[in-house]
């Protein structure tokens, strides 16, 4: 199934994304308070990974929360603190690395 972003690009529409930094807390409500106003305005929401070198909600967890709330996420993973194997494990869902 194609995402809203994919469909808009294929139709040649102007697309807009927005960026959300996962909250410092682990509460889904804190994330949804930040991203909720973007629902219907942005085609997708970028979820940053390791922003400001501070401990935030995990970016993958944040992307899943947004997706379940009907907000299309674009997951960003940084390579800065991960080697290839750690990235593969992270994308495969086998590690919290």
C-alpha positions as CSV (number, residue, x, y, z in Angstrom):
1,X,0.0,0.0,0.0
2,X,1.4,3.4,-1.0
3,X,1.8,6.1,1.6
4,X,0.2,9.5,1.4
5,X,3.6,11.0,0.6
6,X,4.3,8.5,-2.2
7,X,0.9,9.1,-3.7
8,X,1.4,12.9,-3.7
9,X,4.8,12.6,-5.3
10,X,3.5,10.3,-8.0
11,X,0.7,12.9,-8.8
12,X,3.3,15.6,-9.1
13,X,1.9,17.5,-6.2
14,X,4.0,19.9,-4.1
15,X,4.7,18.0,-0.9
16,X,5.6,19.3,2.5
17,X,7.2,17.5,5.4
18,X,7.8,18.7,8.9
19,X,10.3,17.7,11.6
20,X,9.6,16.6,15.1
21,X,12.2,16.0,17.7
22,X,11.0,13.1,20.0
23,X,10.3,14.4,23.5
24,X,12.7,14.0,26.4
25,X,10.0,11.9,28.1
26,X,8.8,8.5,27.2
27,X,5.1,9.5,27.1
28,X,3.4,9.0,23.8
29,X,1.1,12.0,24.7
30,X,4.1,14.3,24.7
31,X,5.0,13.3,21.2
32,X,1.5,13.5,19.9
33,X,1.1,17.0,21.4
34,X,4.0,18.1,19.3
35,X,3.1,16.2,16.1
36,X,-0.7,16.2,16.3
37,X,-1.1,19.7,14.8
38,X,0.8,18.6,11.7
39,X,-1.7,15.8,10.9
40,X,-3.3,16.8,7.6
41,X,-1.0,19.7,7.0
42,X,2.3,17.9,6.3
43,X,2.4,14.8,4.1
44,X,4.8,13.2,6.5
45,X,6.7,14.0,9.6
46,X,10.5,13.5,10.0
47,X,11.4,11.9,13.3
48,X,15.0,12.9,14.2
49,X,17.4,10.5,15.9
50,X,19.7,11.8,18.7
51,X,18.9,15.5,18.3
52,X,20.9,17.9,20.4
53,X,23.0,15.1,21.8
54,X,20.4,14.6,24.5
55,X,18.5,11.5,25.5
56,X,15.1,11.5,23.8
57,X,12.4,9.0,23.2
58,X,13.7,6.4,20.8
59,X,13.2,7.6,17.2
60,X,11.9,4.2,16.0
61,X,9.4,4.1,18.9
62,X,8.3,7.6,18.1
63,X,7.8,6.7,14.4
64,X,5.6,3.8,15.4
65,X,3.5,5.9,17.7
66,X,3.0,8.5,15.0
67,X,2.1,5.8,12.4
68,X,-0.5,4.4,14.8
69,X,-1.9,7.9,15.3
70,X,-2.4,8.3,11.5
71,X,0.6,10.5,11.0
72,X,3.0,9.3,8.4
73,X,6.6,9.2,9.8
74,X,9.9,9.5,8.0
75,X,12.4,7.8,10.3
76,X,15.9,9.2,10.5
77,X,18.7,7.1,11.9
78,X,22.2,8.6,12.5
79,X,25.3,6.6,11.8
80,X,27.3,8.7,14.2
81,X,27.2,6.4,17.1
82,X,26.5,3.1,15.3
83,X,28.6,0.8,13.1
84,X,27.1,-1.1,10.2
85,X,26.2,-4.1,12.3
86,X,24.5,-2.0,14.9
87,X,22.5,-0.2,12.1
88,X,21.5,-3.5,10.6
89,X,20.3,-4.8,14.0
90,X,18.4,-1.6,14.7
91,X,16.6,-1.7,11.4
92,X,15.9,-5.4,11.8
93,X,14.4,-4.7,15.2
94,X,16.8,-7.0,17.1
95,X,18.6,-4.4,19.3
96,X,18.2,-1.2,21.1
97,X,21.6,-0.1,19.8
